[in-house]
């Protein structure tokens, strides 16, 4: 069985969408439980749910 291709998509002034076959590891190296096939990772640093996006980029005016 072949792994599903991992895709990263940078949204204008927003998060990075990650989908496909991937494993997300925390700072301690332990796997982070994911409940969706696609996750949005914060790029602005203002999310209260890091490493996940919570929409804070719009509030802080993130440009990237």
HTML snippet that shows the backbone in 3Dmol.js (N, CA, C, O; Angstrom):
<script src="https://3Dmol.org/build/3Dmol-min.js"></script>
<div id="view" style="width:600px;height:400px;position:relative"></div>
<script>
const pdb = `
ATOM      1  N   UNK A   1       0.845  -1.186   0.000  1.00  0.00           N
ATOM      2  CA  UNK A   1       0.000   0.000   0.000  1.00  0.00           C
ATOM      3  C   UNK A   1       0.882   1.239   0.000  1.00  0.00           C
ATOM      4  O   UNK A   1       1.828   1.330   0.783  1.00  0.00           O
ATOM      5  N   UNK A   2       0.580   2.185  -0.867  1.00  0.00           N
ATOM      6  CA  UNK A   2       1.365   3.402  -0.991  1.00  0.00           C
ATOM      7  C   UNK A   2       0.782   4.500  -0.113  1.00  0.00           C
ATOM      8  O   UNK A   2      -0.438   4.631  -0.010  1.00  0.00           O
ATOM      9  N   UNK A   3       1.651   5.295   0.523  1.00  0.00           N
ATOM     10  CA  UNK A   3       1.202   6.406   1.372  1.00  0.00           C
ATOM     11  C   UNK A   3       0.588   7.504   0.513  1.00  0.00           C
ATOM     12  O   UNK A   3       0.989   7.722  -0.630  1.00  0.00           O
ATOM     13  N   UNK A   4      -0.386   8.181   1.086  1.00  0.00           N
ATOM     14  CA  UNK A   4      -1.001   9.312   0.411  1.00  0.00           C
ATOM     15  C   UNK A   4      -0.010  10.470   0.387  1.00  0.00           C
ATOM     16  O   UNK A   4       0.696  10.705   1.368  1.00  0.00           O
ATOM     17  N   UNK A   5       0.046  11.186  -0.717  1.00  0.00           N
ATOM     18  CA  UNK A   5       0.952  12.313  -0.896  1.00  0.00           C
ATOM     19  C   UNK A   5       0.607  13.433   0.086  1.00  0.00           C
ATOM     20  O   UNK A   5      -0.559  13.793   0.244  1.00  0.00           O
ATOM     21  N   UNK A   6       1.624  13.975   0.738  1.00  0.00           N
ATOM     22  CA  UNK A   6       1.439  15.099   1.659  1.00  0.00           C
ATOM     23  C   UNK A   6       1.443  16.394   0.862  1.00  0.00           C
ATOM     24  O   UNK A   6       2.301  16.605   0.004  1.00  0.00           O
ATOM     25  N   UNK A   7       0.474  17.259   1.154  1.00  0.00           N
ATOM     26  CA  UNK A   7       0.363  18.538   0.468  1.00  0.00           C
ATOM     27  C   UNK A   7       0.381  19.669   1.492  1.00  0.00           C
ATOM     28  O   UNK A   7      -0.315  19.612   2.506  1.00  0.00           O
ATOM     29  N   UNK A   8       1.184  20.697   1.216  1.00  0.00           N
ATOM     30  CA  UNK A   8       1.230  21.906   2.036  1.00  0.00           C
ATOM     31  C   UNK A   8       0.772  23.062   1.162  1.00  0.00           C
ATOM     32  O   UNK A   8       1.275  23.243   0.054  1.00  0.00           O
ATOM     33  N   UNK A   9      -0.184  23.848   1.657  1.00  0.00           N
ATOM     34  CA  UNK A   9      -0.687  24.992   0.892  1.00  0.00           C
ATOM     35  C   UNK A   9      -0.670  26.221   1.797  1.00  0.00           C
ATOM     36  O   UNK A   9      -1.348  26.256   2.823  1.00  0.00           O
ATOM     37  N   UNK A  10       0.113  27.227   1.407  1.00  0.00           N
ATOM     38  CA  UNK A  10       0.156  28.474   2.156  1.00  0.00           C
ATOM     39  C   UNK A  10      -0.996  29.357   1.691  1.00  0.00           C
ATOM     40  O   UNK A  10      -1.089  29.695   0.511  1.00  0.00           O
ATOM     41  N   UNK A  11      -1.866  29.726   2.614  1.00  0.00           N
ATOM     42  CA  UNK A  11      -2.971  30.616   2.266  1.00  0.00           C
ATOM     43  C   UNK A  11      -2.508  32.059   2.414  1.00  0.00           C
ATOM     44  O   UNK A  11      -1.794  32.378   3.365  1.00  0.00           O
ATOM     45  N   UNK A  12      -2.901  32.938   1.491  1.00  0.00           N
ATOM     46  CA  UNK A  12      -2.478  34.331   1.575  1.00  0.00           C
ATOM     47  C   UNK A  12      -2.891  34.941   2.917  1.00  0.00           C
ATOM     48  O   UNK A  12      -4.066  34.927   3.285  1.00  0.00           O
ATOM     49  N   UNK A  13      -1.914  35.468   3.631  1.00  0.00           N
ATOM     50  CA  UNK A  13      -2.151  36.132   4.920  1.00  0.00           C
ATOM     51  C   UNK A  13      -2.853  35.232   5.925  1.00  0.00           C
ATOM     52  O   UNK A  13      -3.565  35.714   6.805  1.00  0.00           O
ATOM     53  N   UNK A  14      -2.653  33.922   5.795  1.00  0.00           N
ATOM     54  CA  UNK A  14      -3.321  32.973   6.678  1.00  0.00           C
ATOM     55  C   UNK A  14      -2.451  31.774   6.997  1.00  0.00           C
ATOM     56  O   UNK A  14      -1.224  31.853   6.922  1.00  0.00           O
ATOM     57  N   UNK A  15      -3.079  30.664   7.352  1.00  0.00           N
ATOM     58  CA  UNK A  15      -2.355  29.481   7.806  1.00  0.00           C
ATOM     59  C   UNK A  15      -1.762  28.648   6.674  1.00  0.00           C
ATOM     60  O   UNK A  15      -1.929  28.954   5.494  1.00  0.00           O
ATOM     61  N   UNK A  16      -1.068  27.591   7.072  1.00  0.00           N
ATOM     62  CA  UNK A  16      -0.598  26.565   6.159  1.00  0.00           C
ATOM     63  C   UNK A  16      -1.564  25.395   6.292  1.00  0.00           C
ATOM     64  O   UNK A  16      -1.763  24.875   7.389  1.00  0.00           O
ATOM     65  N   UNK A  17      -2.166  24.980   5.180  1.00  0.00           N
ATOM     66  CA  UNK A  17      -3.032  23.803   5.192  1.00  0.00           C
ATOM     67  C   UNK A  17      -2.175  22.583   4.874  1.00  0.00           C
ATOM     68  O   UNK A  17      -1.443  22.572   3.884  1.00  0.00           O
ATOM     69  N   UNK A  18      -2.267  21.559   5.715  1.00  0.00           N
ATOM     70  CA  UNK A  18      -1.516  20.322   5.524  1.00  0.00           C
ATOM     71  C   UNK A  18      -2.518  19.185   5.369  1.00  0.00           C
ATOM     72  O   UNK A  18      -3.410  19.011   6.200  1.00  0.00           O
ATOM     73  N   UNK A  19      -2.362  18.417   4.302  1.00  0.00           N
ATOM     74  CA  UNK A  19      -3.259  17.290   4.075  1.00  0.00           C
ATOM     75  C   UNK A  19      -2.477  16.123   3.488  1.00  0.00           C
ATOM     76  O   UNK A  19      -1.340  16.278   3.043  1.00  0.00           O
ATOM     77  N   UNK A  20      -3.100  14.968   3.496  1.00  0.00           N
ATOM     78  CA  UNK A  20      -2.464  13.771   2.959  1.00  0.00           C
ATOM     79  C   UNK A  20      -1.874  12.929   4.062  1.00  0.00           C
ATOM     80  O   UNK A  20      -2.313  12.990   5.211  1.00  0.00           O
ATOM     81  N   UNK A  21      -0.877  12.145   3.709  1.00  0.00           N
ATOM     82  CA  UNK A  21      -0.244  11.261   4.679  1.00  0.00           C
ATOM     83  C   UNK A  21       0.846  11.973   5.451  1.00  0.00           C
ATOM     84  O   UNK A  21       1.912  12.246   4.899  1.00  0.00           O
ATOM     85  N   UNK A  22       0.606  12.280   6.711  1.00  0.00           N
ATOM     86  CA  UNK A  22       1.607  12.945   7.538  1.00  0.00           C
ATOM     87  C   UNK A  22       1.358  12.630   9.009  1.00  0.00           C
ATOM     88  O   UNK A  22       0.267  12.211   9.396  1.00  0.00           O
ATOM     89  N   UNK A  23       2.379  12.838   9.806  1.00  0.00           N
ATOM     90  CA  UNK A  23       2.278  12.710  11.254  1.00  0.00           C
ATOM     91  C   UNK A  23       2.783  14.010  11.851  1.00  0.00           C
ATOM     92  O   UNK A  23       3.856  14.485  11.477  1.00  0.00           O
ATOM     93  N   UNK A  24       2.033  14.592  12.768  1.00  0.00           N
ATOM     94  CA  UNK A  24       2.416  15.827  13.431  1.00  0.00           C
ATOM     95  C   UNK A  24       2.971  15.469  14.802  1.00  0.00           C
ATOM     96  O   UNK A  24       2.311  14.794  15.592  1.00  0.00           O
ATOM     97  N   UNK A  25       4.191  15.928  15.082  1.00  0.00           N
ATOM     98  CA  UNK A  25       4.831  15.649  16.364  1.00  0.00           C
ATOM     99  C   UNK A  25       4.914  16.920  17.187  1.00  0.00           C
ATOM    100  O   UNK A  25       5.187  17.996  16.654  1.00  0.00           O
ATOM    101  N   UNK A  26       4.678  16.797  18.495  1.00  0.00           N
ATOM    102  CA  UNK A  26       4.792  17.915  19.403  1.00  0.00           C
ATOM    103  C   UNK A  26       6.248  18.201  19.739  1.00  0.00           C
ATOM    104  O   UNK A  26       7.137  17.478  19.289  1.00  0.00           O
ATOM    105  N   UNK A  27       6.503  19.233  20.516  1.00  0.00           N
ATOM    106  CA  UNK A  27       7.858  19.614  20.905  1.00  0.00           C
ATOM    107  C   UNK A  27       8.575  18.491  21.648  1.00  0.00           C
ATOM    108  O   UNK A  27       9.803  18.401  21.614  1.00  0.00           O
ATOM    109  N   UNK A  28       7.807  17.640  22.316  1.00  0.00           N
ATOM    110  CA  UNK A  28       8.398  16.521  23.059  1.00  0.00           C
ATOM    111  C   UNK A  28       8.612  15.284  22.184  1.00  0.00           C
ATOM    112  O   UNK A  28       9.093  14.256  22.660  1.00  0.00           O
ATOM    113  N   UNK A  29       8.252  15.394  20.902  1.00  0.00           N
ATOM    114  CA  UNK A  29       8.429  14.280  19.980  1.00  0.00           C
ATOM    115  C   UNK A  29       7.266  13.310  19.935  1.00  0.00           C
ATOM    116  O   UNK A  29       7.265  12.373  19.136  1.00  0.00           O
ATOM    117  N   UNK A  30       6.280  13.526  20.784  1.00  0.00           N
ATOM    118  CA  UNK A  30       5.109  12.647  20.820  1.00  0.00           C
ATOM    119  C   UNK A  30       4.124  13.035  19.717  1.00  0.00           C
ATOM    120  O   UNK A  30       3.966  14.221  19.429  1.00  0.00           O
ATOM    121  N   UNK A  31       3.462  12.060  19.095  1.00  0.00           N
ATOM    122  CA  UNK A  31       2.473  12.371  18.065  1.00  0.00           C
ATOM    123  C   UNK A  31       1.306  13.186  18.624  1.00  0.00           C
ATOM    124  O   UNK A  31       0.842  12.944  19.738  1.00  0.00           O
ATOM    125  N   UNK A  32       0.844  14.150  17.835  1.00  0.00           N
ATOM    126  CA  UNK A  32      -0.317  14.964  18.190  1.00  0.00           C
ATOM    127  C   UNK A  32      -1.530  14.304  17.545  1.00  0.00           C
ATOM    128  O   UNK A  32      -1.528  14.036  16.344  1.00  0.00           O
ATOM    129  N   UNK A  33      -2.564  14.041  18.336  1.00  0.00           N
ATOM    130  CA  UNK A  33      -3.782  13.413  17.817  1.00  0.00           C
ATOM    131  C   UNK A  33      -4.496  14.382  16.875  1.00  0.00           C
ATOM    132  O   UNK A  33      -4.721  15.543  17.215  1.00  0.00           O
ATOM    133  N   UNK A  34      -4.843  13.894  15.703  1.00  0.00           N
ATOM    134  CA  UNK A  34      -5.542  14.705  14.710  1.00  0.00           C
ATOM    135  C   UNK A  34      -6.901  14.089  14.435  1.00  0.00           C
ATOM    136  O   UNK A  34      -7.016  12.871  14.293  1.00  0.00           O
ATOM    137  N   UNK A  35      -7.940  14.926  14.359  1.00  0.00           N
ATOM    138  CA  UNK A  35      -9.277  14.411  14.124  1.00  0.00           C
ATOM    139  C   UNK A  35      -9.803  14.747  12.728  1.00  0.00           C
ATOM    140  O   UNK A  35     -10.961  14.473  12.411  1.00  0.00           O
ATOM    141  N   UNK A  36      -8.934  15.349  11.891  1.00  0.00           N
ATOM    142  CA  UNK A  36      -9.330  15.722  10.533  1.00  0.00           C
ATOM    143  C   UNK A  36      -8.220  15.330   9.563  1.00  0.00           C
ATOM    144  O   UNK A  36      -7.055  15.264   9.954  1.00  0.00           O
ATOM    145  N   UNK A  37      -8.568  15.071   8.305  1.00  0.00           N
ATOM    146  CA  UNK A  37      -7.536  14.725   7.328  1.00  0.00           C
ATOM    147  C   UNK A  37      -6.705  15.926   6.869  1.00  0.00           C
ATOM    148  O   UNK A  37      -5.621  15.759   6.312  1.00  0.00           O
ATOM    149  N   UNK A  38      -7.220  17.138   7.106  1.00  0.00           N
ATOM    150  CA  UNK A  38      -6.505  18.372   6.775  1.00  0.00           C
ATOM    151  C   UNK A  38      -6.463  19.238   8.020  1.00  0.00           C
ATOM    152  O   UNK A  38      -7.471  19.399   8.708  1.00  0.00           O
ATOM    153  N   UNK A  39      -5.280  19.800   8.311  1.00  0.00           N
ATOM    154  CA  UNK A  39      -5.159  20.704   9.451  1.00  0.00           C
ATOM    155  C   UNK A  39      -4.625  22.047   8.975  1.00  0.00           C
ATOM    156  O   UNK A  39      -3.917  22.124   7.972  1.00  0.00           O
ATOM    157  N   UNK A  40      -4.970  23.104   9.704  1.00  0.00           N
ATOM    158  CA  UNK A  40      -4.484  24.454   9.422  1.00  0.00           C
ATOM    159  C   UNK A  40      -3.495  24.821  10.518  1.00  0.00           C
ATOM    160  O   UNK A  40      -3.855  24.911  11.691  1.00  0.00           O
ATOM    161  N   UNK A  41      -2.235  25.033  10.117  1.00  0.00           N
ATOM    162  CA  UNK A  41      -1.186  25.382  11.072  1.00  0.00           C
ATOM    163  C   UNK A  41      -0.944  26.886  11.058  1.00  0.00           C
ATOM    164  O   UNK A  41      -0.871  27.507   9.998  1.00  0.00           O
ATOM    165  N   UNK A  42      -0.822  27.456  12.242  1.00  0.00           N
ATOM    166  CA  UNK A  42      -0.635  28.898  12.415  1.00  0.00           C
ATOM    167  C   UNK A  42       0.698  29.358  11.831  1.00  0.00           C
ATOM    168  O   UNK A  42       1.725  28.705  12.014  1.00  0.00           O
ATOM    169  N   UNK A  43       0.672  30.492  11.125  1.00  0.00           N
ATOM    170  CA  UNK A  43       1.898  31.140  10.656  1.00  0.00           C
ATOM    171  C   UNK A  43       2.127  32.471  11.352  1.00  0.00           C
ATOM    172  O   UNK A  43       3.243  32.991  11.324  1.00  0.00           O
ATOM    173  N   UNK A  44       1.091  33.041  11.983  1.00  0.00           N
ATOM    174  CA  UNK A  44       1.218  34.388  12.544  1.00  0.00           C
ATOM    175  C   UNK A  44       1.770  34.398  13.962  1.00  0.00           C
ATOM    176  O   UNK A  44       2.285  35.421  14.413  1.00  0.00           O
ATOM    177  N   UNK A  45       1.671  33.283  14.669  1.00  0.00           N
ATOM    178  CA  UNK A  45       2.156  33.207  16.041  1.00  0.00           C
ATOM    179  C   UNK A  45       1.181  33.708  17.087  1.00  0.00           C
ATOM    180  O   UNK A  45       1.490  33.679  18.278  1.00  0.00           O
ATOM    181  N   UNK A  46       0.004  34.169  16.667  1.00  0.00           N
ATOM    182  CA  UNK A  46      -0.949  34.745  17.611  1.00  0.00           C
ATOM    183  C   UNK A  46      -2.068  33.782  18.018  1.00  0.00           C
ATOM    184  O   UNK A  46      -2.922  34.144  18.827  1.00  0.00           O
ATOM    185  N   UNK A  47      -2.077  32.579  17.477  1.00  0.00           N
ATOM    186  CA  UNK A  47      -3.134  31.622  17.781  1.00  0.00           C
ATOM    187  C   UNK A  47      -3.090  31.184  19.243  1.00  0.00           C
ATOM    188  O   UNK A  47      -2.017  30.953  19.798  1.00  0.00           O
ATOM    189  N   UNK A  48      -4.254  31.075  19.852  1.00  0.00           N
ATOM    190  CA  UNK A  48      -4.352  30.546  21.215  1.00  0.00           C
ATOM    191  C   UNK A  48      -4.344  29.020  21.192  1.00  0.00           C
ATOM    192  O   UNK A  48      -4.336  28.385  22.247  1.00  0.00           O
ATOM    193  N   UNK A  49      -4.347  28.427  19.999  1.00  0.00           N
ATOM    194  CA  UNK A  49      -4.383  26.967  19.847  1.00  0.00           C
ATOM    195  C   UNK A  49      -3.133  26.437  19.141  1.00  0.00           C
ATOM    196  O   UNK A  49      -3.193  25.382  18.510  1.00  0.00           O
ATOM    197  N   UNK A  50      -2.009  27.138  19.232  1.00  0.00           N
ATOM    198  CA  UNK A  50      -0.792  26.698  18.538  1.00  0.00           C
ATOM    199  C   UNK A  50      -0.533  25.230  18.764  1.00  0.00           C
ATOM    200  O   UNK A  50      -0.689  24.755  19.889  1.00  0.00           O
ATOM    201  N   UNK A  51      -0.147  24.496  17.751  1.00  0.00           N
ATOM    202  CA  UNK A  51       0.307  24.955  16.443  1.00  0.00           C
ATOM    203  C   UNK A  51      -0.827  25.158  15.440  1.00  0.00           C
ATOM    204  O   UNK A  51      -0.570  25.434  14.268  1.00  0.00           O
ATOM    205  N   UNK A  52      -2.072  25.027  15.883  1.00  0.00           N
ATOM    206  CA  UNK A  52      -3.206  25.130  14.976  1.00  0.00           C
ATOM    207  C   UNK A  52      -3.700  26.562  14.852  1.00  0.00           C
ATOM    208  O   UNK A  52      -3.599  27.350  15.792  1.00  0.00           O
ATOM    209  N   UNK A  53      -4.229  26.886  13.694  1.00  0.00           N
ATOM    210  CA  UNK A  53      -4.777  28.216  13.428  1.00  0.00           C
ATOM    211  C   UNK A  53      -6.141  28.360  14.102  1.00  0.00           C
ATOM    212  O   UNK A  53      -6.955  27.436  14.081  1.00  0.00           O
ATOM    213  N   UNK A  54      -6.380  29.524  14.697  1.00  0.00           N
ATOM    214  CA  UNK A  54      -7.697  29.820  15.262  1.00  0.00           C
ATOM    215  C   UNK A  54      -8.299  31.091  14.654  1.00  0.00           C
ATOM    216  O   UNK A  54      -9.273  31.633  15.178  1.00  0.00           O
ATOM    217  N   UNK A  55      -7.719  31.559  13.555  1.00  0.00           N
ATOM    218  CA  UNK A  55      -8.222  32.757  12.888  1.00  0.00           C
ATOM    219  C   UNK A  55      -7.619  34.053  13.407  1.00  0.00           C
ATOM    220  O   UNK A  55      -8.008  35.129  12.955  1.00  0.00           O
ATOM    221  N   UNK A  56      -6.686  33.981  14.336  1.00  0.00           N
ATOM    222  CA  UNK A  56      -6.083  35.178  14.935  1.00  0.00           C
ATOM    223  C   UNK A  56      -5.359  36.040  13.900  1.00  0.00           C
ATOM    224  O   UNK A  56      -5.202  37.244  14.105  1.00  0.00           O
ATOM    225  N   UNK A  57      -4.920  35.443  12.800  1.00  0.00           N
ATOM    226  CA  UNK A  57      -4.191  36.202  11.775  1.00  0.00           C
ATOM    227  C   UNK A  57      -5.009  37.384  11.263  1.00  0.00           C
ATOM    228  O   UNK A  57      -4.453  38.438  10.954  1.00  0.00           O
ATOM    229  N   UNK A  58      -6.319  37.214  11.174  1.00  0.00           N
ATOM    230  CA  UNK A  58      -7.199  38.305  10.707  1.00  0.00           C
ATOM    231  C   UNK A  58      -7.239  39.430  11.750  1.00  0.00           C
ATOM    232  O   UNK A  58      -7.216  40.609  11.399  1.00  0.00           O
ATOM    233  N   UNK A  59      -7.298  39.057  13.023  1.00  0.00           N
ATOM    234  CA  UNK A  59      -7.366  40.045  14.106  1.00  0.00           C
ATOM    235  C   UNK A  59      -6.081  40.859  14.229  1.00  0.00           C
ATOM    236  O   UNK A  59      -6.129  42.060  14.495  1.00  0.00           O
ATOM    237  N   UNK A  60      -4.932  40.206  14.035  1.00  0.00           N
ATOM    238  CA  UNK A  60      -3.651  40.904  14.218  1.00  0.00           C
ATOM    239  C   UNK A  60      -3.118  41.510  12.927  1.00  0.00           C
ATOM    240  O   UNK A  60      -2.069  42.155  12.935  1.00  0.00           O
ATOM    241  N   UNK A  61      -3.821  41.313  11.825  1.00  0.00           N
ATOM    242  CA  UNK A  61      -3.399  41.903  10.555  1.00  0.00           C
ATOM    243  C   UNK A  61      -2.167  41.246   9.952  1.00  0.00           C
ATOM    244  O   UNK A  61      -1.351  41.916   9.320  1.00  0.00           O
ATOM    245  N   UNK A  62      -2.028  39.928  10.146  1.00  0.00           N
ATOM    246  CA  UNK A  62      -0.869  39.197   9.620  1.00  0.00           C
ATOM    247  C   UNK A  62      -0.798  39.316   8.097  1.00  0.00           C
ATOM    248  O   UNK A  62      -1.801  39.158   7.400  1.00  0.00           O
ATOM    249  N   UNK A  63       0.394  39.596   7.602  1.00  0.00           N
ATOM    250  CA  UNK A  63       0.670  39.639   6.160  1.00  0.00           C
ATOM    251  C   UNK A  63       1.786  38.667   5.886  1.00  0.00           C
ATOM    252  O   UNK A  63       2.869  38.782   6.459  1.00  0.00           O
ATOM    253  N   UNK A  64       1.539  37.711   5.019  1.00  0.00           N
ATOM    254  CA  UNK A  64       2.600  36.749   4.739  1.00  0.00           C
ATOM    255  C   UNK A  64       2.279  35.885   3.558  1.00  0.00           C
ATOM    256  O   UNK A  64       3.076  35.020   3.191  1.00  0.00           O
TER     257      UNK A  64
END
`;
const viewer = $3Dmol.createViewer("view");
viewer.addModel(pdb, "pdb");
viewer.setStyle({}, {cartoon: {color: "spectrum"}});
viewer.zoomTo();
viewer.render();
</script>
